[in-house]
Amino acid sequence: MFYSYESELGDPTPYGQTAGQSLARLQQPLLAMLMDELAYGVMVLGEKSQILLCNRAAKRELDNARLIAQRDQRLYTKADHDGKHLREALEEARKGRRTLVELVDGAIVLSVVIIPAPDAYDAIQATSILLFAKPAICEPATLSLFCRCHKLTKTEEQVLAVLCLGYSTPEIAEQLRVAVSTVRTHVRSLCAKTGSSGVRALVNQVAVLPPVAASAHLAPVH
């Protein structure tokens, strides 16, 4: 089943309940809120591929139904060959081994790491945890925070966003409809403000940023 969470931070500690018990009661919704801040999907599966838990990014992937989907609270792949690879990986997880699987449909690729569920998950009968790849080198929300931190201008933020997509200076100039020399000026400014030695170092700075998703309220899942 999917879990929907509501914050309990405002609830008083019930009479006779210790502070430790109160903290334990809050851990589940707090962890859920934390997971929903991630830009990549996290999903917990049971013995028969039933979905026990997923964060907002994973649910978005299920709703889009590009390569995976859910039916009757179970995880399915759209392509038979992907299903075979995923079943093999889940079996490896039951044996305590981690596996990287790439689900592919034409130009669409979804990389997933399947890891064994720790013993602490026995209470919900979980067998494996799926970690999905980030959808981009940097999420817009994270990039915006990075630009604000380094006091970049709106134009510099635009140039950096396109740089992170792998475009060259002439391609950026064409896309933004400015001169190549203008783009180079912006790149020099970006490197100076961020302390980067060049474009590669600049993009690497962005690539290793925390994968924070855009802020949004999670609606209850039924």
C-alpha positions, 0 to 999 in steps of 0.5 A: 500500500501507499502511505500518506502522511500528516505532520504530528509535530504539533501534537502534545505528548500523551499522558504517561508516554515518554519523550523517547516514545513520542519521538519514535511516533514522529519518526515515520512522518518526519522521514516521509517528509524528508524523502519527499524532498528528494528529486529522485525516487525511493520505493520500498517493495514487499515479497511479491513486488507490492509497493509498501512505500514510495516518495513523491518522485517515485509516485510521479514516475508511476503516474507517468507510466513511462517504464513502470506502473502500479496496479493493485498496489503492485509494481509492474514494468511496461516491457517484458524484458524490463520485467525480467531484469527487475525480477532478477534484481529483486531476487538478488536483493533477497540474497543480500546483493545490490544490483543496478538495472536500466529500464529502456524504451527507445530513448527513455532510460530509467536507471534503478539501484535495487538494494536489500531492505535492512532488518529494521524493515521486517515490521512491514515485511519489506524485501528491497528498496529501489533508488531511481536515478535523478531525472536531470543533472540538477533539479531547477529548485536546487539550481535556483538555490545554488544561484542565490547562494552565489548571487548570480543574475537571472541571465547567468542562471539561464546560461548555467542551466543550459550549460548543465544540459551539455550545450556548447557556447555557440549552441547557448548563444543561439538558444538565448539569441545573443552573441557568442562573446556575450555567452563567454562573458557570462561564463567567465562571470559564473566561474569567477563568482563560483570559484570554478576553474572552468566550465567542467569544474562549474558543471561538476559543482552543480552535479554534486549538489543535494538532489532537492525537489521543488517544494509542493504539498503531497496530496493523500494517496488512495 
